[in-house]
Amino acid sequence: MGRQVQFRYSYACSSIPRNKRQPNARGVCATSILTQGDLRPTCIPSDPERWSAKSKTSLPYQLEWVKHYTDKAYVCRTCGTSCVFTAQDQMYAYEVKKAYIDQQRTLCRPCWNHSNDIAAQLRSCASKWAEEKTSLNNNVAFLTEWLELLKQRERYIFTNPDTAQKNMLIKLIRQAAVPAVPSLRCAPS
């Protein structure tokens, strides 16, 4: 990264009421730290009226806590990389994509993309299973691949692991690996 240069603008977001703020031509409303050659603002005024309906029921909306978006540094919980949830990304997430306002980033871009790839592969496995369940019941390669995808996904998503689906796959793999043995029942005498 280049040398950091600090630019000061006429006022800070938090000191002026939202309806009285007038950002400069770039939409910057507070002190911005820019990397030389990087003209993106690190502080952007928020527009809570553009938030999702769920976000509008939150305390940050009711109490007008979020007056602006500022760059937030975080560490990827999977790979440990230092990252920044930029003010522009926050505005896009909360005002355009309508994400819940308390949502925070926890994965870096490469880990997020890999997590989404795994989720797409899991959806593909589930739809294939729904269509061809009887033929895939004994397909150890397919079942093992699906199980490994579930285990990989847990590396990125820490809440609500799909334990029931994993147990079902483990059971099916064991059944498919052991050939069916005809039962030897004793005939009643």
Phi, psi and omega in degrees: 000153180282179179294142181271135179238136181257131177244133179251133177253173193295336182207163177261143183306316188288343184270350182239133179303148184306318184286350180255353183286141174223099181292161178288187186301330181271359181083012182274135184234002181209185178301129180240137173256119182243145172276139183307127182091348180254108184260018180282139178286148177260000177219125181230135178297142179270157175231083184301341177292343179265002179288167178292163179299321179295319179295330180288348175266358184278162177298318179304326178283311183299321183262004180054047179286325185265099180262339179202161174258133175234152178304135179238122177279143176208167179246130179300126184285349179265309185252350177082010180287139175283133184223171177228128172270097189291159179300320179296319179296321178295315180298317179297314182296314187274325186260333181259306180280349177063037175290153179296139188298331180276000179290133179235153177283141176228349180241144174287168183302312180298319179293321178298315179297318179295320177299317178294324176297317179296317179299321178294319178295322177295319176297321178296316178298316182296319180289323176297319178298317181297325182278322189233042186305313185295321181283333181272350180306325183250009180274092185298322181298313180296314182296320180293318178298316180298315179298317179296322177297319178298319179293321178295320182298325179297337178293332183257328182247111187271348182256149175050063175294147183276073184296319181298316180293320177298315179296321177298316181294319178300316180297315180294322179295316178298317179294321181287329181286329180263118179298146180296127178255125179298141182287138178255088180268141177284131178287140178298138181264000000 
